[in-house]
Amino acid sequence: MDAALFFLAAGLTISVLAWCALKLFEPREEALEDRLIELQSSASATADRAAKRQAGGGFWNSFLFGVSMIPGLEDYLTDTEKELAQAGIRRKEALGYFVLGHMLFLLLALGLMLYFQRDNPWSTKFGGLVAAGLLGWLLPNQILHKLRASYREKLQDALPDTVDLLGIVLGTGLALDQAMSRVSEEMAFIYPELASEFYTVVMQVKAGQDRSRAFNQLVKRTGIEDIKSLAAMIIQSERFGTSLSHALKVYAEALRSRRRLRAEATVGKAGIKMLFPVVLFILPALFVVTLVPGVLSVLRDLKGGIGAK
């Protein structure tokens, strides 16, 4: 039983490492978007380092302060906090929950590996501990990356329809804040993620924050190039007094074209992605079902063959 669990954990670790290696060497197709995320990460990291974490102010603040004192983990906290925000997880205690869960999962993986290899020599234990440590460290981060990618994909899919509706509502004569509030209410059940982002911007403006700063914070939270273009369009329209409703309609059509191109690119990649599962899992079973009965029949008919009577 212990050997089976050990091989299962080892196989899972190798699979995760192979997947991470594939993602690492995967070609970047959206260089402009990646550059935007990189610049935003540098800006937010600089601001976070300027405001150092302090002890006190509750359990989570003290806990994060203690973690940040470990060399090399301040950058980990900064990057994790930014990724949590871009994944739509923005509760005040979210960073503390994730870091604590990450550490507990790492310790659990190491403890289970020690338990399963308690009777093995230390040379084998060391290899198992390295594998468990890599799995315990990489798996939570990969789950967070997946959540962020899923949230950004939902925002991008919702953007064309929401921008189009915003242009229609602005054409009726409503002000921008009222139009965004109305759109967020209408889209709350269809696209709750983008509706929540728009509602946050409206609340920030109503609280007295400058509109350009509110939209810049929206871009920083989401890290999406299309939202950056939308924010720049709205800010320039407010600054120069130009009509925004027609520009939003044109921009919504452009967003639909981009969404259609992304869908076509995804469909084009599906054939290549399905090649390896087909070769590894479907074709062997197909060969067994189609060829084995014929082979057995031939061997049975041969004199002295298998199954001869």
C-alpha positions as CSV (number, residue, x, y, z in Angstrom):
1,M,0.0,0.0,0.0
2,D,2.8,2.4,0.9
3,A,4.7,1.6,-2.3
4,A,1.6,2.2,-4.4
5,L,1.0,5.6,-2.7
6,F,4.7,6.5,-3.2
7,F,4.6,5.7,-6.9
8,L,1.3,7.6,-7.2
9,A,2.8,10.7,-5.5
10,A,6.0,10.3,-7.7
11,G,3.9,10.1,-10.8
12,L,1.8,13.1,-9.9
13,T,5.0,15.1,-9.2
14,I,6.5,14.1,-12.5
15,S,3.3,15.1,-14.3
16,V,3.2,18.5,-12.6
17,L,6.9,19.1,-13.4
18,A,6.4,18.1,-17.0
19,W,3.3,20.4,-17.3
20,C,5.3,23.3,-15.7
21,A,8.1,22.7,-18.2
22,L,5.7,22.8,-21.1
23,K,4.2,26.0,-19.9
24,L,7.7,27.5,-19.4
25,F,8.7,26.8,-23.0
26,E,5.3,27.6,-24.5
27,P,5.7,30.4,-27.0
28,R,4.2,33.8,-26.1
29,E,1.6,34.9,-28.6
30,E,0.5,38.2,-26.9
31,A,3.8,40.0,-26.4
32,L,2.1,43.4,-25.8
33,E,-0.2,42.0,-23.1
34,D,2.7,40.2,-21.4
35,R,4.7,43.5,-21.5
36,L,1.8,45.3,-19.9
37,I,1.6,42.8,-17.1
38,E,5.3,43.0,-16.5
39,L,5.3,46.8,-16.3
40,Q,2.3,46.7,-13.9
41,S,4.1,44.1,-11.8
42,S,7.2,46.2,-11.5
43,A,5.2,49.3,-10.6
44,S,3.2,47.5,-8.0
45,A,6.2,45.8,-6.6
46,T,8.0,49.1,-6.2
47,A,5.1,50.6,-4.4
48,D,4.7,47.6,-2.1
49,R,8.4,47.7,-1.2
50,A,8.1,51.4,-0.5
51,A,5.4,50.6,2.0
52,K,7.0,47.9,4.1
53,R,4.9,45.5,6.1
54,Q,4.6,46.2,9.7
55,A,3.9,44.0,12.7
56,G,0.7,44.4,14.6
57,G,-2.8,45.3,13.4
58,G,-4.2,41.8,13.8
59,F,-3.1,38.2,13.4
60,W,-2.8,38.3,9.6
61,N,-0.7,41.4,9.5
62,S,1.7,40.0,12.1
63,F,1.7,36.6,10.3
64,L,2.6,38.2,6.9
65,F,5.2,40.4,8.6
66,G,6.9,37.3,10.0
67,V,6.8,35.6,6.6
68,S,8.2,38.7,4.9
69,M,11.2,38.7,7.3
70,I,12.4,35.4,5.7
71,P,14.9,36.2,3.0
72,G,13.4,36.0,-0.5
73,L,9.7,35.7,0.6
74,E,8.9,39.4,0.4
75,D,8.8,39.2,-3.4
76,Y,6.7,36.0,-3.1
77,L,4.2,37.9,-1.0
78,T,4.1,40.8,-3.5
79,D,3.6,38.6,-6.5
80,T,1.0,36.4,-4.8
81,E,-1.0,39.5,-3.7
82,K,-1.0,40.8,-7.2
83,E,-2.1,37.5,-8.7
84,L,-4.9,37.1,-6.1
85,A,-6.1,40.6,-7.1
86,Q,-6.0,39.7,-10.8
87,A,-7.9,36.4,-10.0
88,G,-10.8,38.4,-8.5
89,I,-9.9,37.5,-4.9
90,R,-9.5,40.8,-3.1
91,R,-10.5,40.2,0.5
92,K,-8.2,41.8,3.0
93,E,-7.3,38.4,4.5
94,A,-7.0,36.6,1.2
95,L,-3.2,36.8,1.1
96,G,-2.9,35.5,4.6
97,Y,-5.2,32.6,3.9
98,F,-3.4,31.6,0.8
99,V,0.1,31.8,2.3
100,L,-0.9,29.8,5.4
101,G,-2.6,27.2,3.2
102,H,0.4,27.1,0.9
103,M,2.7,26.4,3.9
104,L,0.4,23.8,5.4
105,F,0.1,22.0,2.1
106,L,3.9,22.0,1.7
107,L,4.4,20.6,5.3
108,L,1.7,18.1,4.7
109,A,3.4,16.8,1.5
110,L,6.7,16.5,3.2
111,G,5.1,14.8,6.3
112,L,3.3,12.3,4.1
113,M,6.4,11.5,2.2
114,L,8.4,11.0,5.4
115,Y,5.6,8.7,6.7
116,F,5.5,6.6,3.5
117,Q,9.3,6.2,3.4
118,R,9.9,5.7,7.1
119,D,11.5,2.3,6.5
120,N,13.6,3.3,3.5
121,P,17.3,4.5,3.6
122,W,18.0,8.2,3.7
123,S,19.2,8.3,0.1
124,T,15.7,7.3,-1.0
125,K,14.1,9.6,1.6
126,F,16.0,12.6,0.2
127,G,14.8,12.0,-3.3
128,G,11.2,11.6,-2.1
129,L,11.4,14.8,0.0
130,V,12.7,16.8,-3.0
131,A,9.8,15.5,-5.1
132,A,7.3,16.2,-2.3
133,G,8.8,19.7,-1.7
134,L,8.5,20.6,-5.4
135,L,4.9,19.3,-5.6
136,G,3.9,21.2,-2.4
137,W,5.5,24.4,-3.6
138,L,4.4,24.4,-7.3
139,L,0.9,23.0,-7.1
140,P,-0.8,25.9,-5.1
141,N,1.0,28.4,-7.4
142,Q,-0.2,26.7,-10.5
143,I,-3.8,26.6,-9.1
144,L,-3.6,30.3,-8.5
145,H,-2.2,30.9,-12.1
146,K,-5.2,28.9,-13.4
147,L,-7.7,30.9,-11.4
148,R,-6.2,34.2,-12.6
149,A,-6.2,33.0,-16.3
150,S,-9.9,31.9,-15.9
151,Y,-10.9,35.2,-14.3
152,R,-9.2,37.2,-17.1
153,E,-10.8,35.0,-19.7
154,K,-14.2,35.7,-18.2
155,L,-13.5,39.5,-18.3
156,Q,-12.4,39.4,-21.9
157,D,-15.4,37.4,-23.0
158,A,-17.8,39.8,-21.2
159,L,-16.1,43.0,-22.5
160,P,-17.6,43.3,-26.0
161,D,-21.3,42.9,-24.9
162,T,-20.8,45.2,-21.9
163,V,-19.0,47.9,-23.9
164,D,-21.8,47.7,-26.5
165,L,-24.5,48.1,-23.9
166,L,-22.5,51.0,-22.2
167,G,-22.5,52.8,-25.6
168,I,-26.2,52.3,-26.0
169,V,-27.0,53.5,-22.5
170,L,-24.7,56.6,-23.0
171,G,-26.7,57.3,-26.2
172,T,-29.8,57.8,-24.2
173,G,-28.3,60.8,-22.4
174,L,-27.2,59.4,-19.1
175,A,-23.9,60.5,-17.5
176,L,-21.0,58.1,-17.5
177,D,-21.3,57.1,-13.8
178,Q,-25.0,56.5,-14.2
179,A,-24.5,54.5,-17.4
180,M,-21.8,52.3,-15.8
181,S,-24.0,51.8,-12.7
182,R,-27.0,50.8,-15.0
183,V,-24.8,48.5,-17.1
184,S,-23.4,46.8,-14.0
185,E,-26.9,46.1,-12.7
186,E,-28.0,44.7,-16.1
187,M,-24.9,42.5,-16.5
188,A,-24.8,41.3,-12.9
189,F,-26.4,38.0,-13.7
190,I,-24.8,37.4,-17.0
191,Y,-21.2,38.6,-16.5
192,P,-20.9,39.1,-12.7
193,E,-17.1,39.5,-12.8
194,L,-17.0,42.6,-15.2
195,A,-20.2,44.0,-13.6
196,S,-18.4,43.9,-10.2
197,E,-15.4,45.7,-11.7
198,F,-17.6,48.4,-13.2
199,Y,-19.5,48.8,-9.9
200,T,-16.2,49.2,-8.0
201,V,-15.1,52.0,-10.3
202,V,-18.5,53.8,-9.9
203,M,-18.3,53.5,-6.1
204,Q,-14.7,54.9,-6.1
205,V,-15.8,57.9,-8.2
206,K,-18.8,58.5,-5.9
207,A,-16.5,58.3,-2.9
208,G,-14.5,61.3,-4.3
209,Q,-11.7,59.6,-6.2
210,D,-10.7,61.0,-9.6
211,R,-12.1,59.1,-12.5
212,S,-8.8,58.7,-14.3
213,R,-7.3,57.2,-11.1
214,A,-10.2,54.9,-10.6
215,F,-9.8,53.6,-14.2
216,N,-6.1,53.2,-13.8
217,Q,-6.7,51.1,-10.7
218,L,-9.2,49.0,-12.7
219,V,-6.4,48.4,-15.3
220,K,-4.0,47.5,-12.5
221,R,-6.4,45.1,-10.9
222,T,-7.3,43.2,-14.1
223,G,-4.1,43.5,-16.1
224,I,-5.9,43.2,-19.4
225,E,-4.9,45.2,-22.5
226,D,-8.5,45.7,-23.8
227,I,-9.6,47.2,-20.5
228,K,-6.6,49.5,-20.6
229,S,-7.7,50.7,-24.1
230,L,-11.2,51.2,-22.8
231,A,-10.0,53.2,-19.8
232,A,-7.8,55.4,-22.1
233,M,-10.7,56.0,-24.4
234,I,-13.0,57.1,-21.6
235,I,-10.4,59.3,-20.0
236,Q,-9.6,61.0,-23.2
237,S,-13.3,61.5,-24.0
238,E,-13.8,63.2,-20.7
239,R,-10.7,65.3,-21.1
240,F,-11.5,66.6,-24.6
241,G,-15.3,66.5,-24.4
242,T,-15.8,64.2,-27.4
243,S,-18.7,61.9,-28.0
244,L,-18.2,58.5,-26.3
245,S,-21.2,56.5,-27.3
246,H,-20.2,56.1,-31.0
247,A,-16.6,55.3,-30.1
248,L,-17.7,52.6,-27.7
249,K,-19.9,51.0,-30.4
250,V,-16.9,50.9,-32.8
251,Y,-14.7,49.6,-30.0
252,A,-17.2,46.9,-29.1
253,E,-17.1,45.6,-32.7
254,A,-13.4,45.5,-32.6
255,L,-13.5,43.5,-29.4
256,R,-15.9,41.0,-31.0
257,S,-13.5,40.6,-33.8
258,R,-10.7,39.9,-31.4
259,R,-12.9,37.4,-29.5
260,R,-13.7,35.6,-32.7
261,L,-10.0,35.4,-33.6
262,R,-9.2,34.0,-30.2
263,A,-11.9,31.4,-30.6
264,E,-10.6,30.4,-34.0
265,A,-7.0,30.2,-32.7
266,T,-8.2,27.9,-29.9
267,V,-10.1,25.7,-32.3
268,G,-6.9,25.5,-34.5
269,K,-4.9,24.3,-31.5
270,A,-7.4,21.7,-30.5
271,G,-6.3,19.2,-33.2
272,I,-2.7,19.4,-32.0
273,K,-3.6,19.1,-28.3
274,M,-5.8,16.1,-29.0
275,L,-3.0,14.3,-30.9
276,F,-1.2,13.0,-27.9
277,P,-4.3,11.7,-26.0
278,V,-5.5,10.0,-29.2
279,V,-2.1,8.3,-29.8
280,L,-1.5,7.3,-26.2
281,F,-5.0,6.2,-25.1
282,I,-7.5,5.8,-28.0
283,L,-5.4,4.1,-30.7
284,P,-4.0,1.3,-28.5
285,A,-7.5,0.4,-27.3
286,L,-8.8,0.6,-30.9
287,F,-6.0,-1.7,-32.1
288,V,-6.8,-4.2,-29.3
289,V,-10.5,-4.3,-30.1
290,T,-10.0,-4.6,-33.9
291,L,-6.9,-6.7,-34.2
292,V,-6.9,-9.1,-31.3
293,P,-10.0,-11.1,-32.3
294,G,-8.6,-11.6,-35.8
295,V,-5.2,-12.6,-34.5
296,L,-6.7,-15.1,-32.1
297,S,-8.9,-16.5,-34.9
298,V,-5.8,-17.0,-37.1
299,L,-3.8,-18.6,-34.3
300,R,-6.8,-20.9,-33.5
301,D,-6.9,-22.1,-37.1
302,L,-3.3,-22.8,-37.3
303,K,-2.4,-26.4,-36.6
304,G,-0.8,-26.6,-33.2
305,G,-1.4,-22.9,-32.6
306,I,-2.9,-21.3,-29.5
307,G,-6.4,-22.5,-28.9
308,A,-6.2,-25.4,-31.2
309,K,-8.4,-28.4,-30.3
